[in-house]
């Protein structure tokens, strides 16, 4: 079994692992990122991120340059060339600030916890990926047109992924494994093949499909996008089915459930409080803690629901151990506790309370931004529906985080959603301000005309 320090400090290949096809694709993507018009740069960037295995790496002087790191550094160069300065559309908003605080807090706490050079090196590498990945996506997704373009690219990616995972389901051979960096032979659990595609784990692949469904459905009101939406919905369902995991199914159902709450969109404050009171009531009435309900969830018949319950239970019981700077020996809390298949627990025990609070803050600020955007366009059902779908996608991620921690390309799907929310928020705010200015100009013209009429009548009198 892989040692804890190897897992925490990245492990990875000791030498260069670059398939010739990947090298050609990466060079082509770099050229397109540098020379395409800004609005089209997001297309090759996303295609390269989600169709190149994560562990394709170039080792130079002991430094590991993954394909993702090369892509985001190239995007950062393009940003600097295009803008002349590192400014974001709409400026730094509350989501950006909380994200930056989280991305700074986690590596600092992790390094202080271990006090080893390996931990520092890993923290620096992860910080480059995190900061560059998020803010490059923020730079490239600026308005509603960019958001629609991103969703259409995700339709293409999910279609390719669905076809490859369907082939993997029947043959047990991963096409992306031929390139290196991911497993070639599919995982089998209780006799069922769990396809993973380009991702490191089948659950991550399934969550990718599950969290994209609300984004695809956001385009449904557009008559010209119905075919794309249909292809995206079918691809999403195929990815989830072939991944054969409970977490993706629960995230998928969570997204659909959130979409079904559309008729109640104006009463959500009441329902949120009702849900909170229901959880408290269950905790007081049940024989065990309310989080023991996790143990009873088994959709596929082969879920590790008891393990996920024990993760949450041990995390709460050992709060005094991890709240300040995390804890090293969480793997001694019980059987298989080294497997942090819960994002909230993972940030808590490895990054402390500050990291967990910042992560939850990102989620809260994102929901708040989506809610304000929806209220500002109230009456425009197409734009209201789009904002509601963003909230549903966000909720699907929140549920998915209870069953897996994002550690490969999936975290950039999360960053892309945050960038989409920021772009939508700015676009809606700009539109509202423009309409207010237009209304103000019309009001001024009406008042000016009224005063002129009153003056002319006075002169005639």
Residue pairs with C-beta under 8 A, 6 or more apart in sequence:
2 11
4 331
4 338
5 118
7 338
8 114
8 119
8 122
8 350
9 116
9 118
9 119
9 121
9 122
10 64
10 122
10 125
12 55
12 57
12 64
13 55
13 57
13 59
13 64
14 59
15 59
16 57
16 58
16 59
17 55
17 56
17 57
17 180
17 181
18 56
18 57
18 58
19 56
19 179
19 180
21 179
22 52
22 53
22 56
22 67
22 179
25 48
25 51
25 52
26 48
26 52
26 56
26 67
26 70
26 71
28 44
29 44
29 45
29 47
29 48
29 71
29 74
30 70
30 71
30 74
32 41
32 43
32 44
33 41
33 44
33 45
33 71
33 74
33 75
33 78
34 74
34 77
34 78
34 81
36 43
36 44
38 78
38 82
38 140
39 145
39 146
39 149
40 149
41 75
41 78
41 140
42 137
42 140
42 141
42 146
42 149
42 150
42 153
43 149
43 153
45 71
45 75
45 136
45 140
46 150
46 153
46 154
46 157
46 416
47 153
47 156
47 157
48 67
48 71
49 68
49 71
49 409
49 412
50 157
50 161
50 198
50 208
50 409
50 412
50 413
51 157
51 160
51 198
52 67
52 68
52 179
52 198
53 67
53 176
53 179
53 180
53 181
53 182
53 198
54 66
54 67
54 68
54 181
54 182
54 198
54 199
54 200
54 408
54 409
55 66
55 180
55 181
55 182
55 200
56 66
56 67
56 179
56 180
56 181
57 64
57 65
57 66
57 67
57 181
58 64
58 65
58 66
58 70
59 65
64 125
66 129
68 129
68 133
68 409
68 412
69 125
69 128
69 129
69 132
72 128
72 129
72 132
72 133
72 136
73 128
73 132
75 132
75 136
75 139
75 140
76 132
76 135
76 136
79 86
79 135
79 136
79 139
80 86
83 139
86 135
88 96
88 135
88 138
88 139
89 138
89 139
89 142
89 143
89 423
89 426
90 422
90 425
90 426
90 429
90 430
92 100
93 369
93 422
93 425
93 426
94 365
94 368
94 369
95 362
95 365
95 366
95 369
95 418
95 421
95 422
96 135
96 138
96 422
98 358
98 361
98 362
98 365
99 134
99 362
99 418
100 131
101 358
101 361
102 355
102 358
102 359
102 361
102 362
103 127
103 130
103 131
103 134
104 127
105 351
105 354
105 355
105 358
106 347
106 350
106 351
106 355
106 358
107 123
107 124
107 126
107 127
108 123
109 325
109 326
109 351
109 352
109 354
109 355
110 119
110 122
110 123
110 326
110 350
110 351
111 119
111 120
111 123
112 325
113 119
113 325
113 326
113 327
113 328
113 350
113 352
114 328
130 411
133 411
133 412
133 415
134 415
134 418
134 419
137 412
137 415
137 416
137 419
138 419
138 422
138 423
140 146
140 419
141 147
141 150
141 416
141 419
141 420
141 422
141 423
142 423
142 426
143 423
143 426
143 427
144 423
144 424
144 427
146 423
147 420
147 423
147 424
147 427
148 219
150 416
150 420
151 215
151 216
151 218
151 219
152 219
152 225
152 228
154 212
154 215
154 216
154 232
155 216
155 228
155 229
155 231
155 232
155 235
158 208
158 209
158 212
158 232
158 235
158 236
158 239
159 231
159 232
159 235
161 197
161 198
161 205
161 208
161 209
161 235
161 239
162 209
162 234
162 235
162 236
162 238
162 239
162 242
164 174
164 175
164 176
164 197
164 198
165 195
165 196
165 197
165 205
165 238
165 239
165 242
165 243
166 195
166 238
166 242
167 173
167 175
168 174
168 175
168 186
168 193
168 195
168 196
168 197
168 242
169 186
169 193
169 195
169 242
172 185
172 186
172 188
172 193
173 184
173 185
173 186
174 182
174 183
174 184
174 185
174 186
174 195
174 196
174 197
176 182
176 197
176 198
177 183
177 184
177 185
178 184
182 196
182 197
182 198
182 199
182 200
183 196
186 193
186 194
186 195
186 196
186 202
187 193
187 194
187 196
187 202
188 194
189 244
189 302
190 301
190 302
192 244
192 300
192 302
193 242
193 244
194 202
194 243
194 244
194 245
195 202
195 205
195 242
195 243
195 244
196 202
196 204
196 205
196 243
197 205
197 239
198 205
198 409
199 205
199 208
199 408
199 409
199 410
200 407
200 408
201 404
201 408
202 243
202 244
202 245
203 243
203 245
203 247
203 248
203 341
203 403
203 404
204 404
204 406
204 407
204 408
204 409
204 410
205 239
205 243
205 248
206 239
206 240
206 243
206 244
206 245
206 247
206 248
206 249
206 251
207 247
207 248
207 251
207 397
207 400
207 404
207 406
207 410
208 239
208 409
208 410
208 413
209 235
209 236
209 237
209 238
209 239
209 240
209 243
209 248
209 252
210 236
210 239
210 240
210 248
210 249
210 251
210 252
210 255
210 396
210 400
211 251
211 255
211 393
211 396
211 397
211 400
211 413
211 417
212 232
212 236
212 393
212 413
213 232
213 233
213 236
213 252
213 255
213 256
213 393
213 396
214 255
214 258
214 259
214 389
214 390
214 392
214 393
214 396
215 389
215 390
215 393
215 417
215 420
216 228
216 229
216 232
216 233
216 236
217 229
217 233
217 259
217 389
218 385
218 386
218 389
218 390
219 225
219 228
219 229
220 226
220 229
220 385
221 381
221 382
221 385
221 386
222 382
236 252
237 252
239 248
240 248
240 249
240 252
244 300
245 300
245 303
245 403
246 297
246 298
246 299
246 300
246 303
246 305
246 403
247 400
247 402
247 403
247 404
248 400
249 299
249 300
250 297
250 299
250 399
250 400
250 402
250 403
251 396
251 397
251 399
251 400
251 403
252 396
254 395
254 396
254 398
254 399
254 400
255 392
255 393
255 395
255 396
256 392
257 395
258 391
258 392
258 395
258 396
259 388
259 389
259 392
261 268
261 271
262 385
262 388
264 271
265 374
265 384
265 388
268 371
279 290
282 290
282 293
283 289
283 290
286 292
289 313
289 316
291 309
291 312
291 313
291 316
292 309
292 313
294 305
294 308
294 309
294 312
294 402
295 305
295 306
295 308
295 309
296 305
297 303
297 305
298 305
304 341
307 336
307 339
307 341
308 341
308 342
308 402
308 403
310 334
310 337
311 337
311 340
311 341
311 342
311 345
312 342
312 344
312 345
314 330
314 333
314 334
314 337
315 322
315 345
315 348
315 349
318 327
318 330
318 333
318 349
321 327
321 330
322 330
322 348
322 349
322 352
322 353
323 352
323 353
324 352
324 353
325 352
326 348
326 349
326 350
326 351
326 352
326 355
327 349
330 337
330 338
330 340
330 349
331 337
331 338
340 346
340 349
340 350
340 405
341 403
341 404
341 405
342 401
342 402
342 403
342 404
342 405
343 359
343 401
343 402
343 404
343 405
343 406
344 356
344 359
344 360
344 401
344 402
346 405
347 355
347 356
347 359
348 355
348 356
362 418
363 394
363 398
366 394
366 418
366 421
367 391
367 394
369 421
369 422
369 425
370 387
370 388
370 390
370 391
370 394
370 421
370 424
370 425
371 391
372 425
373 387
373 390
373 424
373 425
373 428
373 429
374 384
374 387
374 388
374 391
376 428
376 429
376 432
377 383
377 384
377 387
377 428
377 431
377 432
378 384
383 428
386 424
387 424
387 428
390 417
390 420
390 421
390 424
393 417
394 417
394 421
397 414
397 417
406 414
